[in-house]
Amino acid sequence: MSATAPPASVTPPLPPTLPGTSPRTPPRKPGSPLAGFFIDLGIAIATLLGLSMLGGLFWGMFRAVEVMHEQGPEAAAAAMQQLGQPGALAQILMALFATGGAALLVYFLRRRANPVERAQSWEAARQPSTWGWTLLVAACVIVGSNLISWLAKLAGSEPVPTNLALMEQSLAHFPWFLALFAIVLAPAYEELLFRRVLFGRLWQAGRSWLGLLLSSLAFALIHEVPGTSENGPLEIAQLWMVYGGMGAAFAWLYQRTGTLWAPIAAHALNNAIALAALVFLGMH
């Protein structure tokens, strides 16, 4: 599933254009890109988990101080039993801190764009065809996701996305912040991590199909982790198909257009339509 739009340095993994080399078909580089992919992924996962724990610790300390302030010093011994679960706002802020922090760390540590890449990205973003492809891919993602859900429903499978309850609670209490998070922030840091860093490494090495497969699998797994919801194996498989297909489409769009702004925009449009459906139709 970066307080505003991502910085100009968030650009495709394209090397300087050489004679006889197309900017969108980068040459292979020496070394092991697959090993680099899993190193990137490992750093991202470790950072995400570490920042999640740190965010939970800060929230627990804040809640404990709040309980003691409300009930007096005598409540200190029982404070830990009264902490409860973080609210919707706290959960979203923790997700932003953890996942966004992991994306930025891996980007700047491992896959930072150079001036040539930034220039090529902006040049691609100025092409009208880039935004035509963006609209087409966004439409295909929306239609494809709904088609999968409709066919699964006919077969008796109706999964509940893990984040649905959080979205509904957030929508009821702070809809504008939820819209900012879902439409601007989440697409920016997710595309930075899964497309620029993970897919981009294997694309740059000339192994784009492998990068598309592995990055889409990682994208699906982080959105629906087995054991974190009441969904059964069939429901989880359906959600993985939806999220994996979405990740593959955005990776293809990134490669086709040569700018990360395209999948960010397609991702944002998909989230905006899903949020609108939740608001007006009660759909998920």
C-alpha positions in Angstrom: 0.0 0.0 0.0 7.3 12.0 1.7 4.9 14.5 3.2 4.0 15.7 -0.3 4.8 14.3 -3.7 8.2 12.5 -3.8 11.3 14.5 -4.6 12.7 15.0 -8.1 15.3 12.4 -7.3 12.7 9.7 -7.4 13.5 8.6 -10.9 13.9 5.5 -13.0 17.0 3.3 -12.9 18.2 4.4 -16.3 22.0 4.8 -17.0 23.4 7.5 -19.3 22.3 6.9 -22.9 25.1 5.4 -24.9 25.4 5.3 -28.7 23.2 2.6 -30.1 21.5 2.1 -26.7 17.8 2.9 -26.1 17.2 4.8 -22.8 14.4 2.3 -21.9 16.5 -0.8 -22.6 19.4 -0.5 -20.1 22.4 -2.7 -20.6 23.4 -5.5 -18.2 25.7 -4.7 -15.4 28.3 -6.9 -13.7 27.7 -8.6 -10.4 24.7 -10.4 -9.0 21.5 -8.4 -9.4 19.4 -11.1 -7.7 21.6 -11.0 -4.7 21.3 -7.2 -4.7 17.5 -7.5 -4.9 17.3 -9.7 -1.8 19.8 -7.5 0.1 17.5 -4.5 -0.8 14.5 -6.5 0.3 16.1 -7.6 3.5 17.2 -4.1 4.5 13.7 -2.8 3.8 12.0 -5.6 5.9 14.5 -5.1 8.8 14.0 -1.4 8.7 10.2 -1.7 8.5 10.1 -4.0 11.4 12.5 -2.0 13.4 10.6 1.3 12.8 7.3 -0.4 13.5 8.6 -1.6 16.9 10.0 1.9 17.6 6.7 3.5 16.6 4.8 1.1 18.9 7.2 1.8 21.7 6.7 5.6 21.4 2.9 5.1 21.2 3.0 2.9 24.3 5.0 5.5 26.2 2.6 8.2 25.1 -0.4 6.2 26.1 1.1 5.3 29.5 1.8 8.9 30.3 -1.7 9.8 29.2 -3.3 7.1 31.5 -1.2 8.2 34.4 -2.1 11.9 33.8 -5.8 11.0 33.7 -5.9 8.7 36.7 -3.0 9.9 38.9 0.3 8.4 39.9 -1.5 5.4 41.6 -2.4 4.2 38.2 1.2 3.6 37.2 1.3 0.0 38.1 -1.8 -0.8 36.0 -0.9 1.5 33.1 0.5 -1.2 30.9 -2.8 -3.2 31.2 -4.8 -0.2 30.0 -2.8 0.7 27.0 -5.1 -1.1 24.6 -4.7 -1.1 20.8 -3.5 2.0 18.9 -6.3 4.0 17.3 -6.7 4.4 13.5 -4.7 7.6 13.4 -1.8 6.1 15.4 -1.8 3.0 13.2 -1.6 5.1 10.0 1.1 7.3 11.4 3.1 4.2 12.4 2.7 2.7 9.0 3.8 5.9 7.3 6.8 6.1 9.7 7.8 2.4 9.2 7.1 1.7 5.5 7.9 5.2 4.3 11.1 5.3 6.4 12.2 1.9 5.0 11.5 3.0 1.4 13.5 6.2 1.8 16.4 4.5 3.6 16.8 1.8 0.9 16.5 4.3 -1.9 19.1 6.7 -0.6 21.4 3.9 0.6 21.1 1.6 -2.4 19.4 3.0 -5.4 19.7 6.8 -5.4 19.2 8.4 -8.8 21.9 10.4 -10.5 21.5 13.7 -12.4 21.2 11.8 -15.8 18.4 9.6 -14.4 16.6 12.6 -13.0 16.8 14.4 -16.3 15.5 11.4 -18.3 12.7 11.0 -15.8 11.5 14.5 -16.2 11.8 14.3 -20.0 9.6 11.1 -20.0 7.1 12.9 -17.7 6.7 15.6 -20.2 5.6 13.2 -22.9 1.8 13.1 -23.5 2.0 9.4 -24.2 3.3 8.8 -20.6 -0.1 10.0 -19.2 -2.1 8.1 -21.8 -0.4 4.9 -20.7 -0.9 5.8 -17.1 -4.6 6.2 -17.6 -4.8 3.0 -19.5 -2.9 1.0 -16.9 -4.9 2.5 -14.0 -8.2 1.5 -15.8 -6.9 -2.0 -16.5 -5.9 -2.4 -12.8 -9.3 -1.3 -11.6 -11.2 -3.5 -14.1 -9.0 -6.5 -13.5 -9.2 -6.2 -9.7 -13.0 -6.1 -9.9 -13.2 -8.9 -12.3 -11.1 -11.1 -10.0 -13.3 -10.2 -7.1 -16.5 -10.9 -9.1 -15.3 -14.3 -10.3 -14.2 -15.2 -6.8 -17.5 -14.2 -5.4 -19.3 -16.5 -7.8 -17.0 -19.3 -6.4 -18.0 -18.4 -2.9 -14.9 -16.5 -1.9 -15.3 -13.0 -0.4 -12.1 -12.0 1.4 -11.9 -9.0 3.7 -8.8 -6.9 3.2 -6.7 -6.7 6.3 -6.8 -2.9 6.3 -10.5 -2.5 5.7 -11.5 -2.0 9.3 -8.7 0.6 9.7 -9.9 2.4 6.6 -13.5 2.5 7.8 -12.5 3.8 11.2 -10.2 6.4 9.7 -12.9 7.5 7.2 -15.3 8.1 10.1 -12.9 10.3 12.2 -10.4 12.0 9.9 -11.3 11.5 6.2 -9.1 14.2 4.8 -6.0 12.8 6.4 -7.0 9.3 5.2 -7.3 10.7 1.6 -3.9 12.4 1.9 -2.3 9.1 3.1 -4.1 6.8 0.6 -3.8 9.0 -2.5 -0.5 10.8 -2.0 1.8 9.4 0.6 1.2 5.6 0.3 1.6 5.5 -3.6 4.7 7.6 -3.3 6.7 5.5 -0.9 5.3 2.2 -2.1 6.3 2.9 -5.7 9.7 4.2 -4.5 10.3 0.9 -2.7 8.8 -1.7 -4.9 9.3 -0.2 -8.4 12.3 2.1 -8.2 14.4 0.0 -5.8 13.3 -3.7 -6.1 12.0 -3.9 -9.6 14.5 -1.3 -10.8 17.6 -3.2 -9.8 16.7 -6.2 -11.9 15.4 -4.1 -14.8 18.7 -2.3 -14.9 20.5 -5.6 -15.0 18.4 -6.6 -18.1 16.2 -9.1 -16.1 13.0 -7.1 -16.1 10.7 -10.1 -16.1 12.3 -11.6 -13.0 12.2 -8.2 -11.4 8.5 -7.8 -12.2 7.7 -11.2 -10.8 9.7 -10.9 -7.5 8.7 -7.3 -6.8 5.1 -8.0 -7.4 5.2 -11.0 -5.1 6.8 -8.8 -2.4 4.1 -6.1 -3.0 1.4 -8.7 -2.6 2.9 -10.2 0.6 3.3 -6.9 2.4 -0.4 -6.1 1.7 -1.8 -9.4 2.9 0.4 -11.2 5.4 -1.0 -14.8 6.2 -2.1 -15.1 9.8 -2.9 -11.4 10.3 -6.6 -11.7 9.3 -9.4 -14.3 9.3 -9.1 -14.9 5.6 -8.6 -18.5 4.6 -6.1 -19.8 2.0 -8.5 -19.2 -0.9 -9.3 -15.7 0.2 -5.6 -14.9 0.7 -4.7 -16.3 -2.7 -7.4 -14.0 -4.3 -6.0 -10.9 -2.5 -2.5 -11.9 -3.6 -3.7 -12.1 -7.2 -5.2 -8.6 -7.0 -2.2 -7.0 -5.3 0.3 -9.0 -7.4 -1.4 -8.1 -10.6 -1.5 -4.4 -9.5 2.3 -4.5 -8.8 3.0 -6.2 -12.1 1.0 -3.6 -14.0 2.8 -0.7 -12.2 6.2 -2.2 -12.9 5.3 -2.6 -16.6 4.1 1.0 -16.7 7.4 2.2 -15.1 9.4 0.3 -17.7 7.2 1.4 -20.6 7.3 5.1 -19.7 10.7 5.5 -18.1 9.5 7.6 -15.2 8.4 6.7 -11.7 5.8 9.5 -11.8 3.7 7.3 -14.1 3.1 4.4 -11.6 2.8 6.8 -8.7 0.0 8.5 -10.6 -1.7 5.2 -11.6 -1.4 3.9 -8.0 -2.9 7.2 -6.7 -5.8 7.0 -9.1 -6.5 3.4 -8.2 -6.5 4.3 -4.5 -8.7 7.3 -5.0 -11.3 5.3 -6.8 -11.2 2.6 -4.2 -11.6 5.2 -1.5 -14.5 6.8 -3.3 -16.2 3.4 -3.7 -15.8 2.9 0.1 -17.3 6.3 0.8 -20.2 6.2 -1.6 -21.0 2.6 -2.2 -19.6 0.9 0.9 -17.4 -1.4 -1.3 -14.0 -2.8 -0.7 
